[in-house]
Amino acid sequence: MLAGAPLRPVHTYSIVARDAATGELGVAVQSHWFSVGGLVPWAEAGVGAVATQSLVDPSYGPLGLALMRAGKSAPEALAALLAADAQREVRQVGMVDARGEVATHTGRLDIPMAGGQAGRGYVVQANLMGKATVWPAMARAFEAAAGDLAARLLAALDAAEAEGGDIRGRQSAALLVVKGRSSGRPWADKVFDLRVEDHPDPLAELRRLVQLQRAYNHMSAGDDCVGLQDWACAEREYGAAQGLQPDNAEMAFWHGVALATRGRTEAALPLFRKAFRADPRWRELVRRLPEVDQLPRDPKLLETILSASP
């Protein structure tokens, strides 16, 4: 551990897990502490995930990942970190590796109610809770939840809050999910990397951001399709995004562009109207797209789109 590093209390509840179907690795956390996402959650595609909390030493995150990257299992990595930490009794840590092995530690000096438990491919841990039933409720909710890893992690957080959560209340939350295999491009391996820094209802806000991120993941995929000039793919991805966020002007606009480029002008016009109603400057962007091959160089088509008054 870092010699002389300041102790920063992060009294919180968290879950660390691996999705057996996809290999995705993730951490979800909520705390009555500002910007919990900058301290607690760590994950690396193809390696593992870590939550470090209580009187937190953030170095457990990168060091734990380094040990797992070097071939240590989650239990071996956590044991090595604890053995080197003279203040291990004030730590609380959860880890999962890329094989689904897990480990959790609750120091005997963590503020009650504090504890954790392991399940198949996941661990939950919490400290300074209102009741000792919080982390078992998280485990039950995660095991019972349907959907992808992000949805199941959020279900665990909701269960913790419903059980009473942090005795001091709530303030911030975070969700970090990475792919099961590394692409060699860490920025591309993050499926979700979301933080609610300070909010009266951080879990509700985190859920809103997750839904928005799902839509923008489709937008990014649509952009990749445009780069390949695969407009059928672009229409599909932009359409999926717009379906998740029907009031979003940008998603409507780019879905309209994809439809118009494929010759489906009538279907595109209501989407352009929506964008123009939100901000007339979208009309100027329409004029710029043909010169960069993101709309056909067809003056009649351009006139038809621009005539789509709000």
GIJOBEL-V347782 format. One line per field, one symbol per residue. ss: DSSP state (2 for helix, 1 for strand, 0 for the rest). psi: psi as a letter, one per 40 degrees, with the letter a starting at -180 (. if undefined). burial: # if it has 16 or more other ideal C-beta (glycine too) atoms within 10 Angstrom, else .. A space follows every 50 residues. Layout:
ss->???
psi->???
burial->???
This chain:
ss->00000001110111111100000011111110000222001111000111 11111100222222222220000222222222200002221111111000 01111100000000111110011111001000022222222222000022 22222222222200010000011111110000000222011111110000 02222222222222222222222222200022222222222222000022 22222222222000222222222222220022222222222200000022 2222220000
psi->ihhehihhhghiiihhihhddeeiiihiiiigihfdeeddhhihhecaii hhabghheedcddddddddeeiiddddddddddehefdeeihiiiiieee iiiihhieeihihiiiiiaheiiiiiifidieeddddddddddeiiaadd ddddddddddddedahdeaidiiihhhiidiheegddeehdhgihhdhid gddddddddddddddddddddddddddefgddddddddddddddgeehdd dddddddddddeegddddddddddddddheeddddddeddeffeiighdd ddddddegi.
burial->#.......###########...###########.###.############ ########.##.###.###..#######..##..#..#.#########.# #######..#..######..#########....#########..#..### .##########.#.###..###########.#......####.###.... .##.###.##..#######.##..##....#.##########.##..### ###########...#..##.######.#...##..#..#....##..... ##.##..#..
